[in-house]
């Protein structure tokens, strides 16, 4: 069971942060507003992004997990069928469904603080508010917003191993780093920066 520091941040990224994020993603980061959470090693774990990319593309994923050790661990968790189980519970548990809807509203509110993008108005990410389709999004939201905001993100986070236990991701050489990144959710953490995400109008950060 993972028990990371749940301190939430809103720190402007330093030049070193931007360099580390670029290395984590294997490409130049775009539209990073702030660092929302850090690994115990100090590297960025989650960044907050603008809801519109520099080329004008709407981007609904406001909180974006960057640490390759974290995203790989989340991908492994997704492979267990947990998302299907969570989606089924949303149909059966009214209290959980209400809490998840509140998480959806929280996500929208925080994104609107940055800018209003009509094309994605009312659309959050990760399947909210009715289903679960990406644990990367939910975990990133939980780490950025703090405990008690996204119930399913909190559950997924608790189910993860201590992803930082094998050391800082900066210690990975380039080949190992690319292998880790390649094993993450391809829709939300593509190695190819031209990969389309969520359909033709949304692209990865």
C-alpha positions in Angstrom: 0.0 0.0 0.0 1.4 3.4 -1.0 1.6 6.1 1.5 3.3 9.1 -0.2 3.5 12.6 1.1 0.1 14.2 0.3 1.3 17.8 0.6 -0.3 19.8 -2.3 1.7 22.4 -4.1 1.2 25.2 -6.6 4.8 26.0 -7.4 6.0 27.8 -10.5 8.3 25.4 -12.3 12.0 26.2 -12.2 14.3 25.7 -15.1 15.5 22.5 -13.5 11.9 21.3 -13.1 11.2 21.9 -16.8 14.4 20.0 -17.6 13.4 17.1 -15.4 9.8 17.0 -16.7 11.2 16.9 -20.3 13.4 14.0 -19.3 10.5 12.2 -17.6 8.2 12.5 -20.6 10.9 12.0 -23.2 9.8 15.2 -24.9 9.6 18.9 -24.4 6.8 19.7 -21.9 4.1 22.1 -23.0 1.7 24.5 -21.1 3.0 23.6 -17.6 1.5 26.2 -15.2 2.9 24.8 -11.9 4.2 21.8 -10.0 1.2 20.3 -8.1 3.0 17.4 -6.4 6.6 16.1 -5.9 8.0 12.6 -5.3 9.9 12.1 -2.0 13.1 12.6 -4.1 12.0 16.1 -5.0 11.3 15.5 -8.7 7.9 16.7 -10.1 5.2 14.0 -9.8 2.2 15.9 -11.1 2.1 19.1 -13.1 -0.8 21.5 -13.6 -1.4 22.3 -17.3 -3.2 25.0 -19.3 -6.5 23.9 -20.7 -5.4 25.0 -24.2 -2.1 24.0 -25.7 0.1 26.6 -27.6 -1.2 25.4 -31.0 -4.8 26.1 -29.8 -5.8 22.5 -29.1 -8.1 22.1 -26.1 -6.5 19.9 -23.4 -8.9 18.8 -20.6 -6.3 16.9 -18.5 -5.5 19.7 -16.1 -3.4 17.6 -13.7 -0.8 15.4 -15.5 1.3 12.7 -13.9 4.9 13.0 -15.1 7.0 10.6 -13.0 7.7 7.5 -15.1 8.0 5.3 -12.1 4.5 6.5 -10.9 2.9 6.2 -14.3 4.2 2.7 -14.9 2.9 1.6 -11.5 -0.5 3.1 -12.4 -0.5 1.2 -15.7 0.1 -2.0 -13.9 -2.8 -1.3 -11.6 -5.0 -0.6 -14.5 -4.2 -4.0 -16.0 -5.8 -5.7 -12.9 -9.3 -4.7 -14.0 -9.7 -2.2 -11.2 -11.2 0.4 -13.5 -14.1 -1.9 -14.5 -14.7 -2.8 -10.9 -14.8 0.9 -9.9 -17.2 1.8 -12.7 -19.5 -1.0 -11.6 -19.4 0.3 -8.0 -20.4 3.7 -9.2 -23.7 2.2 -10.5 -24.4 0.5 -7.2 -23.2 2.9 -4.5 -25.1 6.2 -4.5 -22.7 7.8 -1.9 -19.6 6.9 -4.0 -21.3 8.2 -7.1 -22.1 11.5 -5.4 -18.6 11.9 -4.1 -17.2 11.1 -7.6 -19.5 13.7 -9.1 -18.2 16.2 -6.6 -14.6 15.3 -7.7 -15.7 16.0 -11.3 -17.0 19.4 -10.2 -13.7 20.1 -8.4 -11.7 19.3 -11.4 -13.8 21.6 -13.6 -13.5 24.4 -11.0 -9.8 24.2 -10.8 -9.4 24.1 -14.6 -11.7 27.2 -15.0 -9.3 29.0 -12.7 -6.8 28.9 -15.5 -9.0 29.6 -18.5 -12.4 29.0 -19.9 -12.2 26.8 -23.0 -15.7 26.4 -24.6 -14.8 23.2 -26.5 -14.3 21.3 -23.2 -16.8 23.0 -21.0 -18.3 20.5 -18.6 -15.9 17.8 -19.6 -13.3 16.8 -17.0 -11.1 13.8 -17.5 -10.5 10.2 -16.6 -14.1 9.2 -17.2 -15.6 11.5 -14.5 -18.3 11.8 -13.4 -20.0 8.5 -14.5 -17.2 5.9 -15.1 -13.5 5.3 -14.7 -11.4 5.1 -17.8 -8.0 6.3 -16.8 -6.4 5.9 -13.3 -3.5 8.2 -14.3 -5.9 11.1 -14.3 -7.6 10.2 -11.1 -4.3 9.6 -9.2 -2.9 12.9 -10.5 -6.0 14.7 -9.4 -5.8 13.1 -5.9 -2.1 14.0 -5.5 -2.7 17.6 -6.7 -5.9 18.3 -4.8 -5.1 16.4 -1.6 -7.0 13.6 0.3 -10.7 13.4 0.3 -11.4 15.2 -3.0 -11.4 12.3 -5.5 -12.5 9.1 -3.7 -11.5 6.7 -6.5 -8.2 8.5 -7.1 -7.5 8.1 -3.4 -8.3 4.4 -3.6 -6.0 3.9 -6.6 -3.2 5.8 -4.9 -3.5 3.6 -1.8 -3.3 0.5 -4.0 0.0 1.5 -5.6 3.4 0.3 -4.4 5.9 2.9 -3.2 6.9 3.8 -6.7 9.8 6.0 -5.5 11.4 3.1 -3.5 13.8 2.2 -6.3 15.3 5.7 -6.4 14.8 8.9 -8.2 13.8 8.7 -11.9 16.7 10.9 -12.7 18.9 7.9 -11.9 17.5 6.0 -14.8 19.6 6.0 -18.0 18.0 7.1 -21.2 17.3 3.5 -22.5 15.7 2.5 -19.2 13.7 5.7 -19.0 12.3 5.2 -22.4 11.3 1.6 -21.6 9.5 2.8 -18.5 7.7 5.6 -20.4 6.7 3.2 -23.1 5.0 1.0 -20.6 2.7 3.8 -19.4 -0.8 4.6 -20.5 -0.3 5.4 -24.3 -3.2 7.8 -24.5 -2.1 10.1 -21.6 1.7 9.5 -21.6 2.8 8.9 -25.2 6.4 8.8 -26.2 5.4 10.3 -29.5 4.4 14.0 -28.9 2.2 13.9 -32.0 0.0 11.1 -30.5 -3.6 12.1 -30.5 -5.4 11.8 -27.1 -9.2 11.7 -26.5 -10.1 12.0 -30.1 -9.2 14.6 -32.8 -9.6 17.7 -30.7 -7.4 16.8 -27.7 -3.6 16.2 -27.6 -1.2 15.1 -24.9 0.6 17.9 -23.0 
